[in-house]
Amino acid sequence: MPKKWFAVLASLVLIVGLTSAPAEAQSLDQLRASGVVGERFDGYAEALGGASGQARALVSQVNAKRRRLYEQRAAEQRVSTGQVGRVFAQQIMQRAPRGTPFLTESGRWTRK
């Protein structure tokens, strides 16, 4: 694994918990477990069909925080934000509750 990727991955383990406040994490986990919100291969959440306005607002807030974090990490590691997002996506899926929809890079939705 290239040195840059190792540094990104190591820092992600510490940072994943910082992507949302505890109350948001609980709500996000509930929405993911119920299949209303999915996670994508690029490290961003997506509100799916049937998502309420509140769920969509939460997804927008979470994605804004993730975007800022990805941009910061990308600048520090001198890699693209897309690369950082993909590494984060792996961590997010590992921690996501069972039943979470996940969009693969090929455009297919699967469930954890």
C-alpha positions in Angstrom: 0.0 0.0 0.0 1.5 3.4 -1.0 2.6 5.5 1.9 0.0 8.2 1.2 -2.8 5.7 1.3 -1.6 4.2 4.5 -1.5 7.7 6.1 -5.0 8.5 4.8 -6.3 5.2 6.1 -4.7 5.5 9.5 -6.1 9.0 10.0 -9.6 7.9 8.9 -9.9 5.4 11.7 -9.6 8.3 14.1 -11.8 10.7 12.1 -14.8 8.6 11.1 -16.5 9.3 14.4 -16.1 13.1 13.8 -18.2 13.1 10.6 -21.4 13.6 12.6 -22.6 14.5 16.0 -23.9 11.7 18.2 -27.6 12.7 17.7 -27.0 12.8 14.0 -25.2 9.4 14.0 -28.1 7.8 15.8 -30.6 9.3 13.3 -28.4 8.4 10.3 -28.0 4.9 11.6 -31.7 4.5 12.0 -32.4 5.8 8.5 -29.7 3.6 7.0 -31.0 0.5 8.8 -34.5 1.2 7.6 -33.3 1.6 4.0 -34.3 5.2 3.7 -30.7 6.5 3.4 -27.9 4.7 1.6 -24.2 5.0 1.4 -22.3 5.4 -1.8 -18.9 4.1 -3.0 -17.6 7.7 -3.1 -18.1 8.3 0.7 -21.4 10.3 0.5 -24.8 9.4 1.8 -27.9 9.5 -0.4 -31.5 9.9 0.6 -33.5 7.2 -1.2 -37.2 7.1 -2.3 -39.6 7.6 0.5 -37.1 9.8 2.5 -38.7 12.6 4.4 -37.7 16.2 4.2 -35.9 15.8 7.5 -34.0 12.8 6.3 -32.9 14.7 3.2 -31.8 17.6 5.3 -29.8 15.3 7.5 -28.1 13.8 4.5 -27.2 17.2 3.2 -25.7 18.2 6.5 -23.7 14.9 6.8 -22.5 15.2 3.2 -21.4 18.8 3.8 -19.3 17.8 6.8 -17.9 14.8 4.9 -17.0 17.1 1.9 -15.1 19.5 4.2 -13.3 16.6 5.8 -12.4 15.0 2.5 -11.1 18.2 1.1 -9.0 18.8 4.2 -7.5 15.3 4.1 -6.9 15.4 0.4 -5.0 18.6 0.8 -2.9 17.2 3.6 -2.2 14.0 1.8 -1.9 15.5 -1.6 -4.4 13.1 -3.1 -7.8 13.8 -4.7 -11.0 14.2 -2.7 -12.4 11.3 -4.7 -9.6 9.0 -3.4 -10.3 10.1 0.2 -14.0 9.6 -0.2 -13.5 6.1 -1.5 -11.3 5.2 1.5 -13.9 6.7 3.8 -16.7 4.7 2.1 -15.0 1.5 3.1 -14.8 2.7 6.8 -18.4 3.9 6.7 -19.7 0.6 5.4 -17.8 -1.3 8.0 -19.5 0.8 10.7 -22.9 1.1 9.1 -25.8 -1.0 10.6 -27.0 -4.1 8.9 -29.5 -3.4 6.2 -27.8 -0.3 5.0 -28.1 0.2 1.2 -24.8 0.7 -0.5 -24.3 2.0 -4.1 -21.4 0.3 -5.8 -19.2 2.0 -8.3 -20.9 0.0 -11.1 -24.2 1.7 -10.1 -25.8 -1.2 -8.4 -27.5 -1.0 -4.9 -26.7 -3.8 -2.5 -27.4 -4.2 1.2 -25.0 -4.7 4.0 
